[in-house]
Every structure is written in C-alpha cells, then in structure tokens.
C-alpha cells in the first residue's frame, strides 16, 4: 500500500516558505497561512491553533479531509478562514465566532448537519459562503444578527422550511444566494428592505405565493432569479428596478398577460427569461432596446409575433411551445447579432424569411413542428457559423431540402424527421462536421447517396421509417466514428457490406424490417464494442456465423424472421448476451444447454423453428429469464422442473413485447412440440403457459415386462 498522505505541516516548519507572510523573526508566529492550490492532503493539524497571531487561513482548492478542529477557537485574531473546494466534513464551525471573523468561505466541501444558532455570534461576518455542501434543516433566525454581512451564499444544500423574515435585517447585503435548496412558504416581503442588494437568487426551491411587490424598492438590484419554484400570480410592477440586467421567473405557475414587462423600457435589462409558465395572450409589442436574451417558450402565448421584439442587439430568442400563428416577420433579419433562434412547436405559417441569410452569427436554429410551407430556404447556405439545425414536423413543406445545405461546413447536428421530403441531395455529403444526423420518418425513396460515406465525423445516424431501397453503398464503411446506426423499416436490398469491420466505433445496429439478403458478414465479429445487432425481419440466409461468439460486449442479438438454417452456434454462449431472439427461421438441431443455463439471459426466443430434442433441464437457480418461447418446433420430452427457477412477469405487466406468453407449450399437429408429461406444478406457478388448441397425442406405450429369471 502507498504511504499515508502527510498531514499539513505546522506553521514553524514552513515559516520560511514563500507561502507564509509576515512571520516573526523566530518563525514562531504567522499572521497569514496562505496555502491555496498547493496539493495539500490530510487533515488540518491542531498545531495550527498554537499560532494565535493568525488573521488569515487560506487553504482553498486542495484535498484536505476531516473536520475543522475545535482547537482553532483559540485563534482569537482570525479574520478570514478560507477553505473552499476541499473534502472537509462535519458541521459549520460556529466556534470560530469568538474571533473578529469577517469571512468564512467553505463552499464545495462535504459539510453536513444544521447551522448552529451560535452563528448569530459572528457579528463581524461580512462573507458567509457555504454553498455546495450537504447542510440541512432550517436557516436559523439568528442569521438576522449578522448586520455586517455583505454576501450570504448557501446555494445547493438541503436547507428547508421558510426563509426567515429576519433576513430583512441584513441591510448591508449585496448578494443573497439561496438557490437549489428545499425552502418553501411564500417569499418574505422583508427582502424588499435590502436596498443594497445587487444579486438575488431564490431559484430551484419550492417557494409559493406571489413575487412580492416590495421588490420594486431594490433599486440597486442587477440580477433577480426566482425560477423553478411554485410561484403564482403575474409579474409585479418592477418599474423601480432601474439597475436590473437579468430577470428570470421561469418554470413557475405565473399566469395572465405580462404587460408589466413593458414597464422595463429604459431599464438596462439584458436577459428576460419568462419561460415555462402560463402567461397568455399576445406578446406585448414592447421595444426592449437593451435585451440580448429573450426566452418566452413554454407558455400560452397567441397571435402573431410582434416585429418590435427583433432588436439589433438580440443574441438569443426562444418562442417555442406556444400557440403563436401568422408568419415570422421579416423584421427578424434586423437582429443581426442573433446566435440562437427557436420558434418550434407553434402554428407559424408561411415560409422561413429568405433574408435569414443576414443572420451571419447564427449557430442554433430550431423551427420544428409548425405549419411552414417552406422550411429550409436556399439562403440557409449563407449561414457560415450554423452548428445545429432542427427542421422536423412541418407537414406543409413543399420546398424540400435545397442543395445549398451542403455549404454549412460547421454543422454538427441536424434533425429533419417526420417531413414529406423525398430526395436526399448528394450535397449532404459535404457536411463533413456532422456528428448527429436524424432523417427519421421521411418519404425518402430511391438509393442512399454514396456521398453519405463522406460524413466521417458522424456518430449517430437515424434513417429509419422511410422508403429507401437498393443496396447499402459500401462507402458507408468509411464512417469509422459511427456509434449508432438506425436504418430499420426501409426497403434496403442486397447483401450487408462485408466491410462493416471498418466501422470500428459501432455499438448499436438497428437494421431490421428491410429486405437484406445473403449471409451475415462474419466481419461483424471484428467490432469489439458492439452492444446490439438487430437484423430481424430481412431475407438473410445461411448459418448464424459462429464468429459472433467473439463479440465480448454483445448484449442484444436479434435475428428473428429470416431464413437461417443449421443449428444454433454454441459459440454464442461466449458472449454476454442478455437478449437473444432467433424466432421464425429454419434452425435445426437441439437447444444449446449453455443458453438456458446462463443466469444473465433475460430474453430467449427460439419459437417457430425446426429444433428437436428436449428443453435442457439446466435453468439456473438465479435465473433472470423474463421471456422464453419455444412453440412451433419439434421438441419432445418433458417440461423441465428447473424452469420454475425463473420468475416470469405477468404478461399484462410487460406489454411492450409482441409475444405476451412467457412460455408457450404446443402439443399437437405436425412440426410442433410434443411433450408427454403434465406441466409440473412448480412450473405452472411461475410461468404463463398457453396450451395450443388440439388433442394431445397418446403417450408412448409402456415397455413389455421383463421375462422372469431362469430357474437355477
């Protein structure tokens, strides 16, 4: 084992180092212990308490563990204790309040418990920073005694109860951050007395009631965030907030029109975030000349988008998920500083303005789910900085995909699903920065352009539920970064390219419900990271390659509804497969014992084949099977008693699968199973078993009795 980390050295041993200042000639006393970002480990040595001259202890950004020694209460001259971003545990050290402590900074540690009422004795405190710990309980009312406090930051803890009204006594506060706790009750109106406040964050709690109108007195307030609570009512009159640069009331239950926001004209407001409430009516035709970020998504806004909101300084606009209609005004193009634009999930009509080419700084464009008649104008190719494009679900589109999209050389993500598009331009292959391409549920037909093989940065490609045919071009084997390939529910034909082993990053392959033919390429076995291979419902033939047993990461192998022959390879038992589906083929031979004896197997579907022999009586005691189907084979023998080790779910609790029966036992007709023993009671208790209709065959005749032994 490595030697234990050394403890922090006592003051006299490092008095000559550059990190210690104003030491006495004897090195016996230091006024400042400065060790930020020094790679220190271990606990704080109690010897530090012997240096009573200390006024500053700074151990920020180290790996200090343990609790803060109570012996430090002897440091009666201490003014600043700074130890954020460590691994300290225990309670908040209220025992330091006997010193003229002005700063206690312990954020990003592992402190726990409640804040002791004795914190009220720290009357010299100016900065109390306890954020990002595991503190709980109520904030004590004694906090109101800290009248010198300028910053109170206890964000990201587990404080609960009501915010004490005594907070209103902290009239020197410039920063109050109570974000991400469990505070409830209404916001105390006394906060309106904190007239020096510049930063107020009460977000991510469960506060109720209205936004106090008393906030209008906070004339120095620059940032107000009360988002992600349970606040009701409307926007209060905020005309007095003459210094406000950010207002965030998102994710509450606020309602009604927000005409009050028009009172903010003339205020230096840069960020107005009213999203995810229940504001209704039209967007007020206000001019926010200083607003850079305007977020109104997730409300009940109606009517047309007023041109007044498109100011020259606007950088981010989100109007998504409302009930806005009409066309987007060409005034949009006056906002030439726009970086992000979204108006998805509305009823916007008409065409995307062709003047969109003026938005040269645009990086994010989301216009999904509207009634646009022309979603992607050719001018979109003039947006040189566009990184993400979302154009899905506009059924009225008649423009298709223009060839100019190929000019978007920086585009990394494009979602264009559920569209009436029929042709993929070959210029899509010029989007060499694409990492995510979602072309799902379109009407694309014909052959896949070979140029798609030039998208060498692609990681996720979804091209399912279309009408594409022809064979897969071998050029797709150039996509060595591709992890997810989803091309199911098309009409692809021909063999699967043998060069798939060049797609070395593949983890998920969903190519079912096509018309692929030929044999499964053995080169799949070279894809070491492959987790899922689904080639179901195709026209594949031959034997299941034994080489698939070399896939050490394979969890899901689905080859149902093909024309495979031969036996089930026992090599598959070498994979960590949890879900094996080989139904509806022409497989022969017996069921490999190693498949049913695998305790990790959850789904094993072997029905509708030509398997013979009996079901192996090797189901493990820790069986994980939830689906097991063997109907429509030629199995004989008895239903194994060890099957009772598998606790199959009730079919009604697992309706996502097509096959509702955990086990189907057929005992009639040609090419069906023929079991001659009644279902064991223990098995019947845990399995959902369906007996196929018909008359069971007679059991085999008893063997004749043995002849008597000969007489001696």
TIGUDO-185612 format. One line per 10 residues: number of its first residue (from 1); for each residue z, x, y of C-alpha. Coordinates in Angstrom, 3 decimals, decimal comma. Each point is the difference from the previous one (the first is absolute). Example, Ala and Ser with C-alpha at 12.3 -4.5 7.8 and 13.67 -1.06 7.14 Angstrom:
BEGIN
1 = 7,800 12,300 -4,500  -0,660 1,370 3,440 .
# end
This chain:
BEGIN
1 = 0,000 0,000 0,000  -0,648 1,232 3,563  3,102 1,056 1,937  1,561 -2,718 2,182  -1,118 -0,158 3,617  2,323 1,966 2,264  2,180 -1,991 2,391  -0,497 0,219 3,731  1,432 3,342 1,173  3,096 -0,191 2,200 .
11 = -0,468 0,684 3,665  1,327 3,575 0,131  -2,370 1,210 -2,717  -3,117 -0,935 1,930  1,276 0,428 3,540  -2,515 2,764 0,683  -3,061 -2,013 -1,055  -2,392 -1,403 2,631  0,963 -3,562 -0,968  3,464 0,311 1,476 .
21 = 0,512 0,073 3,745  2,912 0,841 2,287  2,183 1,556 -2,660  3,124 1,865 1,037  0,044 3,804 -0,186  2,052 -0,160 -3,182  -2,393 -2,468 -1,599  2,980 -2,231 -0,601  -1,183 -3,016 1,928  -3,384 -1,614 0,632 .
31 = -0,766 -2,712 2,496  -3,305 -0,959 -1,642  -0,880 -0,067 -3,677  -3,797 -0,244 0,059  -1,622 -0,158 -3,459  -2,863 -2,546 0,163  -2,794 0,318 -2,576  1,612 3,055 -1,536  -0,357 -0,888 -3,679  3,751 -0,492 -0,333 .
41 = 1,312 -1,548 -3,218  3,387 -0,980 -1,356  2,859 -1,716 1,790  1,518 0,627 3,411  2,828 2,554 -0,476  3,379 -1,089 1,272  0,341 3,463 1,597  -2,188 -1,275 2,840  3,038 -2,006 1,159  1,856 3,216 0,848 .
51 = -2,336 0,727 2,918  1,571 -2,336 2,498  -2,212 1,209 2,837  -3,052 -1,674 -1,526  -1,718 -2,445 2,339  -3,297 -0,353 -1,874  -0,776 -0,175 -3,734  -3,724 -0,278 -0,699  -0,986 -0,040 -3,685  -3,081 -2,223 0,292 .
61 = -2,741 -0,008 -2,643  1,638 1,895 -2,838  1,114 -0,987 -3,495  3,734 -0,300 0,631  1,860 -2,165 -2,502  3,459 -1,447 -0,446  2,097 -1,806 2,564  1,016 1,151 3,465  3,420 1,689 -0,381  2,851 -1,856 1,678 .
71 = 1,322 3,419 1,033  -2,630 -0,012 2,747  2,314 -2,353 1,887  1,667 3,235 1,188  -3,079 0,795 2,114  1,455 -1,559 3,124  -2,631 1,556 2,272  -2,978 -1,353 -1,976  -2,596 -1,734 2,167  -3,042 -0,213 -2,273 .
81 = -0,169 -0,367 -3,788  -3,661 0,069 -1,016  -0,867 -0,134 -3,713  -2,958 -2,376 -0,559  -2,415 0,289 -2,924  2,395 1,384 -2,584  1,616 -1,488 -3,108  3,485 -0,690 1,342  2,022 -2,770 -1,656  3,170 -1,880 0,754 .
91 = 1,000 -2,022 3,027  -0,768 0,376 3,695  2,475 2,681 1,232  1,961 -2,067 2,518  2,729 2,663 -0,323  -2,045 2,130 2,434  0,825 -2,439 2,791  3,024 2,067 1,013  -2,441 2,443 1,620  -2,066 -0,619 3,159 .
101 = -2,914 -0,815 -2,295  -3,154 -0,924 1,923  -2,546 0,079 -2,844  0,336 -0,967 -3,653  -3,382 0,311 -1,668  -0,070 -0,627 -3,762  -3,213 -1,929 -0,616  -1,957 0,503 -3,254  2,939 0,818 -2,258  1,696 -1,956 -2,794 .
111 = 3,075 -1,267 1,823  1,465 -3,234 -1,349  2,796 -2,472 0,563  0,881 -1,738 3,235  0,566 1,327 3,493  3,748 0,282 0,585  1,489 -1,860 2,945  1,243 3,412 1,193  -3,532 0,630 1,266  1,235 -1,753 3,122 .
121 = 2,107 3,097 0,754  -3,140 2,086 0,541  -0,072 -1,019 3,631  -1,907 3,141 1,026  -2,948 -0,774 -2,264  -3,373 -0,131 1,688  -2,234 0,188 -3,090  0,887 -1,663 -3,323  -2,850 0,487 -2,479  0,674 -1,259 -3,535 .
131 = -3,424 -1,313 -1,037  -1,499 0,323 -3,479  3,225 0,055 -2,002  1,616 -2,517 -2,369  2,660 -1,393 2,325  1,063 -3,620 -0,508  2,266 -2,673 1,366  0,219 -1,359 3,531  -0,347 2,046 3,145  3,608 0,087 1,283 .
141 = 0,692 -1,689 3,315  1,836 3,182 1,020  -3,447 1,445 0,667  0,313 -1,696 3,381  2,574 2,640 1,052  -2,671 2,717 0,059  -0,939 -0,694 3,599  -1,554 3,458 0,457  -2,483 -0,596 -2,799  -3,631 0,545 0,969 .
151 = -1,608 -0,296 -3,445  1,142 -2,032 -3,013  -2,318 0,410 -2,981  1,082 -1,437 -3,365  -3,437 -0,992 -1,320  -0,851 -0,202 -3,692  3,455 -0,640 -1,455  1,641 -3,041 -1,585  2,074 -1,316 2,904  0,491 -3,771 -0,126 .
161 = 1,708 -2,835 1,800  -0,524 -0,731 3,665  -0,780 2,514 2,692  3,324 0,161 1,877  -0,144 -1,400 3,507  1,999 3,055 1,097  -3,266 1,916 -0,081  -0,517 -1,535 3,422  2,778 2,252 1,339  -2,058 3,133 -0,653 .
171 = -1,559 -0,104 3,445  -1,041 3,674 -0,109  -2,278 -0,571 -2,990  -3,625 0,987 0,379  -0,828 -0,325 -3,727  1,215 -2,607 -2,507  -1,584 0,189 -3,438  1,305 -2,401 -2,674  -3,296 -0,183 -1,938  -0,135 -0,554 -3,776 .
181 = 3,479 -1,302 -0,770  1,329 -3,372 -1,161  1,286 -1,333 3,311  -0,073 -3,774 0,261  1,141 -2,628 2,548  -1,658 -0,465 3,392  -0,638 2,961 2,283  3,033 0,333 2,308  -0,926 -0,911 3,562  2,313 2,778 1,188 .
191 = -2,774 2,500 -0,767  -1,537 -1,292 3,219  2,813 1,825 1,836  -1,286 3,415 -1,090  -2,019 0,512 3,159  -0,579 3,718 -0,687  -1,629 -0,713 -3,348  -3,450 1,525 -0,514  -0,429 -0,402 -3,778  1,156 -3,037 -2,030 .
201 = -0,902 -0,424 -3,678  1,540 -2,864 -1,994  -2,885 -0,317 -2,484  0,172 -0,336 -3,801  3,227 -2,012 -0,115  0,717 -3,716 -0,629  0,875 -0,981 3,546  -0,320 -3,681 0,921  -0,178 -2,127 3,115  -2,134 0,679 3,035 .
211 = -0,855 3,106 1,961  2,651 -0,058 2,749  -1,342 -0,752 3,457  2,618 2,481 1,239  -2,365 2,772 -1,124  -1,925 -0,633 3,234  2,743 1,981 1,792  -0,873 3,192 -1,877  -2,200 1,325 2,766  0,001 3,572 -1,362 .
221 = -0,968 -1,032 -3,531  -3,138 1,762 -1,244  -0,077 -1,051 -3,677  1,231 -3,281 -1,497  -0,359 -0,597 -3,739  1,498 -3,075 -1,666  -2,638 -0,294 -2,749  0,649 -0,992 -3,635  2,948 -2,336 0,533  0,459 -3,773 -0,130 .
231 = -0,245 -0,704 3,715  -1,251 -3,381 1,225  -1,111 -1,556 3,258  -2,616 1,426 2,278  -0,422 3,043 2,160  2,635 0,044 2,741  -0,734 0,658 3,635  -0,351 3,760 0,046  -1,334 0,355 3,517  2,957 2,211 0,964 .
241 = -0,867 2,699 -2,538  -1,830 2,073 2,538  0,173 3,237 -2,049  -1,051 -1,430 -3,363  -2,678 1,949 -1,890  0,499 -1,479 -3,515  0,891 -3,530 -1,122  0,174 -0,717 -3,744  1,121 -3,442 -1,188  -2,066 0,010 -3,220 .
251 = 0,910 -1,655 -3,291  2,401 -2,661 1,262  -0,175 -3,806 0,247  -0,929 -0,128 3,671  -2,234 -2,908 0,937  -1,768 -1,849 2,767  -2,429 1,487 2,483  0,706 3,454 1,308  -0,964 -0,617 3,597  3,123 1,921 0,990 .
261 = -1,854 3,159 -0,899  -2,205 -0,591 3,043  3,069 0,670 2,125  -0,278 3,606 -1,137  -2,976 0,626 2,240  0,822 2,888 2,291  2,478 1,426 -2,531  -1,002 3,347 -1,608  -0,187 -1,626 -3,453  -2,007 2,088 -2,469 .
271 = 0,916 -1,565 -3,352  0,267 -3,787 -0,435  0,730 -0,940 -3,625  0,430 -3,736 -0,672  -1,348 -0,065 -3,571  1,203 -2,065 -2,974  1,671 -2,855 1,838  -1,032 -3,609 0,604  -1,383 0,249 3,505  -2,582 -2,716 0,529 .
281 = -2,669 -1,125 2,386  -2,653 2,136 1,634  0,508 3,618 0,933  1,037 0,008 3,670  -2,749 1,267 2,275  2,203 2,745 1,397  -1,121 3,398 1,141  2,250 2,727 -1,316  -1,524 2,898 1,822  2,436 2,536 -1,459 .
291 = 0,110 -1,338 -3,588  -1,315 2,458 -2,586  1,222 -1,657 -3,216  -0,205 -3,797 -0,406  0,997 -1,502 -3,348  -0,172 -3,791 -0,362  -0,793 -0,306 -3,737  1,743 -2,470 -2,275  0,545 -2,883 2,419  -1,522 -3,469 0,526 .
301 = -2,202 0,871 2,947  -3,074 -2,156 0,574  -3,079 -0,363 2,165  -2,153 2,845 1,260  0,957 3,581 0,696  0,332 0,365 3,800  -2,044 2,843 1,452  2,947 1,013 2,193  1,775 1,775 -2,853  -2,758 2,593 -0,275 .
311 = 1,257 2,528 2,532  -1,369 3,465 0,481  3,150 1,723 -1,253  0,374 -2,017 -3,221  0,229 2,270 -3,080  1,168 -2,404 -2,747  -0,609 -3,760 -0,348  0,955 -2,181 -2,974  -0,728 -3,749 0,085  -0,101 -0,484 -3,794 .
321 = 1,398 -2,954 -1,946  -0,174 -2,696 2,657  -2,310 -2,992 0,527  -2,162 1,467 2,711  -3,563 -1,250 0,293  -3,115 0,452 2,137  -1,765 3,335 0,196  1,513 3,287 1,037  -0,912 0,450 3,693  -2,154 2,947 0,953 .
331 = 2,867 0,990 2,328  1,349 1,706 -3,111  -2,347 2,859 0,703  1,763 0,743 3,297  2,980 1,297 -2,004  -1,614 3,352 -0,588  3,329 1,635 -0,910  0,425 -2,202 -3,074  1,012 1,907 -3,131  1,009 -2,981 -2,152 .
341 = -1,498 -3,524 0,063  0,889 -2,847 -2,376  -0,700 -3,722 0,150  -0,078 -0,819 -3,736  1,041 -3,340 -1,513  -1,100 -2,274 2,818  -2,944 -2,335 0,576  -1,959 2,309 2,267  -3,642 -0,992 0,177  -3,202 1,563 1,201 .
351 = -0,890 3,635 -0,398  1,905 3,199 0,485  -1,023 1,085 3,530  -2,760 2,582 -0,149  1,621 1,750 2,948  2,663 1,136 -2,468  -1,852 3,295 0,141  1,858 0,606 3,298  3,281 0,371 -1,902  -0,575 3,659 -0,707 .
361 = 3,683 0,690 -0,803  0,363 -2,792 -2,566  1,520 1,162 -3,296  1,138 -3,291 -1,611  -2,000 -3,271 -0,090  1,230 -3,031 -1,976  -1,970 -3,263 0,333  0,564 -1,508 -3,473  0,066 -3,696 -0,794  -1,698 -1,667 2,928 .
371 = -3,147 -2,081 0,480  -2,111 2,762 1,465  -3,738 -0,451 -0,299  -0,701 3,707 0,406  2,928 2,161 -1,018  -1,419 3,520 0,094  -2,489 0,604 2,802  -2,260 3,015 -0,231  1,772 1,381 3,069  3,033 0,694 -2,182 .
381 = -1,666 3,281 -0,864  0,768 1,146 3,548  3,757 0,176 -0,648  0,372 3,702 -0,796  3,795 -0,058 -0,544  0,278 -3,082 -2,229  2,316 0,706 -2,954  0,717 -3,448 -1,505  -2,209 -3,102 -0,133  0,973 -3,443 -1,356 .
391 = -2,805 -2,592 -0,040  0,864 -2,288 -2,954  -0,124 -3,779 -0,414  -2,480 -1,087 2,639  -2,064 -2,468 -2,007  -2,287 -0,865 2,898  -1,313 3,533 0,382  -3,760 0,249 0,031  -0,496 3,562 1,212  0,872 1,904 -3,149 .
401 = 0,922 3,660 0,072  -2,068 1,948 2,524  -1,313 3,418 -0,938  1,738 1,398 3,094  3,351 -0,054 -1,815  -1,090 3,306 -1,494  0,676 1,609 3,371  3,763 -0,585 -0,326  0,603 3,513 -1,256  3,806 -0,141 0,438 .
411 = 0,524 -3,370 -1,724  2,678 0,302 -2,710  0,631 -3,632 -0,985  -2,330 -3,007 -0,111  0,895 -3,422 -1,377  -2,964 -2,382 -0,169  0,989 -2,589 -2,622  -0,910 -3,640 -0,560  -3,175 0,176 2,071  -3,479 -1,440 -0,555 .
421 = -1,558 3,462 0,147  -2,692 0,683 -2,574  -1,111 3,576 0,651  1,851 3,295 0,197  -1,906 2,248 2,425  -0,657 3,474 -1,342  1,467 1,301 3,275  3,464 -0,895 -1,322  -0,327 3,274 -1,889  0,220 1,806 3,361 .
431 = 3,643 -1,058 0,417  1,228 3,236 -1,505  3,527 -0,349 1,434  0,666 -3,292 -1,832  3,092 0,005 -2,201  0,277 -3,789 -0,529  -2,994 -2,309 -0,486  0,639 -3,656 -0,862  -3,221 -1,982 -0,592  1,587 -2,724 -2,140 .
441 = -1,289 -3,538 -0,489  -3,326 0,362 1,770  -3,488 -1,083 -1,032  -1,281 3,547 -0,371  -2,849 -0,002 -2,495  -2,447 2,475 -1,454  0,828 3,600 -0,747  2,813 2,072 1,404  -1,494 2,547 2,436  0,046 3,504 -1,406 .
451 = 1,166 1,136 3,452  3,460 -1,378 -0,856  0,454 3,247 -1,905  0,186 1,812 3,330  3,355 -1,604 0,885  1,836 3,017 -1,363  3,246 -0,714 1,892  0,337 -3,472 -1,549  3,335 -0,745 -1,689  -0,079 -3,804 -0,399 .
461 = -3,219 -1,939 -0,692  0,069 -3,749 -0,658  -3,406 -1,524 -0,700  0,964 -2,916 -2,237  -1,119 -3,639 -0,152  -3,561 0,589 1,107  -3,492 -0,265 -1,446  -0,887 3,667 -0,362  -2,140 0,853 -3,008  -1,911 3,001 -1,346 .
471 = 1,749 3,021 -1,450  2,690 1,932 1,827  -1,679 2,948 1,721  1,167 3,338 -1,359  0,524 1,097 3,608  3,359 -1,793 0,015  1,281 2,840 -2,162  0,085 2,056 3,218  3,037 -2,021 1,135  2,558 2,526 -1,167 .
481 = 2,716 -1,363 2,336  -0,300 -3,604 -1,223  3,216 -1,429 -1,468  -0,689 -3,742 -0,179  -3,374 -1,358 -1,184  -0,255 -3,795 -0,087  -3,501 -1,242 -0,864  0,870 -2,925 -2,276  -1,743 -3,374 0,018  -3,491 1,220 0,865 .
491 = -3,109 0,270 -2,201  -0,237 3,763 -0,491  -2,050 0,975 -3,035  -0,850 3,097 -1,967  2,324 2,713 -1,223  3,056 1,255 1,834  -0,935 3,444 1,399  1,108 2,863 -2,244  0,885 2,034 3,087  3,148 -2,035 0,710 .
501 = 2,023 3,098 -0,865  -1,083 1,363 3,411  2,045 -2,748 1,675  3,107 2,041 -0,598  2,372 -2,046 2,197  -0,586 -3,365 -1,705  3,146 -1,950 -0,816  -1,157 -3,626 -0,197  -3,364 -1,212 -1,329  -0,661 -3,753 0,071 .
511 = -3,560 -0,535 -1,226  0,444 -3,149 -2,079  -2,227 -3,077 0,049  -3,335 1,799 0,335  -2,824 0,698 -2,446  0,523 3,680 -0,706  -1,475 1,040 -3,341  0,052 2,972 -2,304  3,076 1,928 -1,045  3,087 0,897 2,015 .
521 = -0,537 3,541 1,310  2,313 2,455 -1,713  0,153 1,829 3,347  2,632 -2,538 1,122  2,383 2,146 -2,049  -0,300 2,761 2,632  1,645 -2,143 2,689  3,559 1,229 -0,380  1,455 -2,328 2,655  -1,620 -3,230 -1,239 .
531 = 2,566 -2,837 -0,127  -2,224 -3,014 -0,581  -3,383 -0,479 -1,666  -1,273 -3,577 -0,134  -3,498 -0,428 -1,439  0,537 -3,508 -1,387  -2,705 -2,625 -0,164  -3,045 2,247 -0,146  -2,606 0,773 -2,684  1,438 3,309 -1,165 .
541 = -0,586 1,027 -3,608  0,870 2,706 -2,508  3,464 1,216 -0,819  2,939 0,328 2,367  -0,016 3,743 0,759  2,825 1,870 -1,694  -0,071 2,360 3,002  1,768 -2,676 2,073  3,124 1,098 -1,824  -0,032 3,115 2,192 .
551 = 0,842 -2,007 3,133  3,637 0,899 0,504  0,445 -2,355 2,978  -1,809 -3,115 -1,273  2,139 -3,160 0,213  -2,631 -2,738 -0,069  -3,003 -0,032 -2,355  -1,974 -3,234 -0,029  -3,191 -0,183 -2,051  -0,054 -3,675 -1,010 .
561 = -3,169 -2,105 -0,225  -2,447 2,708 -0,966  -1,723 0,834 -3,283  2,060 2,943 -1,219  -0,005 0,726 -3,711  1,870 2,445 -2,267  3,740 0,158 -0,222  2,666 0,290 2,674  0,470 3,749 0,599  3,514 1,162 -0,845 .
571 = -0,495 2,630 2,717  0,785 -2,739 2,544  3,601 0,285 -1,112  0,109 3,377 1,721  -0,444 -1,693 3,387  2,941 -1,588 1,864  -1,833 -3,339 -0,137  2,031 -3,061 0,948  -2,852 -2,501 0,104  -2,724 0,137 -2,704 .
581 = -2,578 -2,796 -0,149  -2,718 0,222 -2,657  -0,646 -3,715 -0,602  -3,386 -1,563 -0,703  -1,795 2,959 -1,554  -1,101 0,823 -3,527  2,772 2,454 -0,828  0,717 0,570 -3,680  2,640 1,713 -2,091  3,729 -0,435 0,269 .
591 = 2,415 -0,195 2,920  1,331 3,534 0,593  3,725 0,031 -0,658  0,575 2,279 2,984  -1,138 -2,730 2,407  2,595 -2,561 -1,054  2,745 2,614 -0,394  -0,373 1,246 3,583  3,079 -1,187 1,930  -1,892 0,303 3,296 .
601 = -2,820 -2,372 -0,960  0,154 -3,207 2,063  -3,358 -1,675 -0,660  -1,934 0,369 -3,259  -2,979 -2,352 -0,359  -2,070 0,510 -3,167  -1,211 -3,543 -0,629  -3,554 -1,075 -0,807  -1,009 3,082 -1,961  -0,540 0,738 -3,702 .
611 = 3,269 1,775 -0,699  1,352 -0,051 -3,548  3,216 0,847 -1,768  3,395 -1,152 1,188  1,958 0,211 3,229  2,081 3,186 -0,296  3,689 -0,769 -0,372  0,904 2,774 2,464  0,892 -1,770 3,242  2,757 2,158 1,578 .
621 = 3,498 -1,211 0,763  -0,613 0,687 3,705  -3,303 -1,880 -0,044  -1,518 -0,676 3,448  -2,859 -2,278 -1,080  -0,548 -3,080 2,126  -3,511 -0,796 -1,255  -1,221 0,444 -3,574  -3,121 -1,752 -1,292  -1,689 0,444 -3,385 .
631 = -1,670 -3,361 -0,599  -3,545 -0,259 -1,333  0,071 3,093 -2,221  0,128 0,395 -3,799  3,637 0,986 -0,270  2,060 -0,832 -3,059  3,528 0,521 -1,242  3,118 -1,237 1,736  1,157 -0,258 3,578  2,306 3,019 0,341 .
641 = 3,671 -0,676 0,591  0,235 2,953 2,425  -2,084 -2,057 2,440  3,286 -1,701 0,892  0,966 3,210 1,821  -2,462 -0,962 2,742  1,291 -2,562 2,486  -3,214 -1,642 1,186  0,219 -1,988 3,246  -0,571 -3,715 0,073 .
651 = -3,707 -0,606 0,747  0,889 -2,228 2,951  1,785 2,951 1,625  -3,043 2,253 -0,204  -2,973 -2,062 1,092  -1,980 2,854 1,529  -1,543 0,877 -3,370  -2,841 -1,943 -1,569  1,599 0,083 -3,425  3,104 -2,143 0,022 .
661 = 1,145 0,645 -3,535  2,079 3,034 -0,730  -1,072 -0,201 -3,654  -2,580 -2,248 -1,573  0,024 -0,283 -3,778  -3,175 -1,470 -1,490  0,047 -0,882 -3,681  -3,301 -1,793 -0,641  -3,772 0,364 -0,207  -2,267 2,997 -0,439 .
671 = 0,556 3,088 2,131  3,541 -1,049 0,849  3,334 1,379 -1,042  1,600 -1,120 -3,200  3,787 0,335 -0,056  1,742 -1,281 -3,138  3,626 -0,078 1,008  1,779 -2,507 2,237  0,843 1,277 3,482  3,347 1,837 -0,206 .
681 = 2,683 -1,823 1,947  0,929 3,083 2,032  -3,605 0,371 1,117  -0,324 -3,687 0,827  3,019 0,281 2,300  -1,590 2,613 2,284  -3,770 -0,570 -0,254  -2,279 -2,658 1,341  -2,053 -0,673 -3,122  -2,922 -2,350 -0,281 .
691 = -1,190 -1,039 -3,445  -3,754 -0,569 0,077  -1,097 -3,451 -1,151  -1,085 -0,331 -3,632  1,313 0,164 -3,507  1,538 3,243 -1,156  -1,476 1,449 -3,189  2,021 -0,178 -3,164  2,284 2,952 -0,611  -1,165 2,476 -2,651 .
701 = 0,927 -0,986 -3,567  3,141 1,480 -1,499  -0,659 2,905 -2,362  0,312 -0,822 -3,751  3,392 0,791 -1,577  0,378 3,385 -1,620  -0,269 -0,015 -3,833  3,293 0,454 -1,873  0,764 3,522 -1,125  -1,002 0,812 -3,590 .
711 = 2,594 -0,261 -2,727  1,560 3,277 -0,957 .
# end
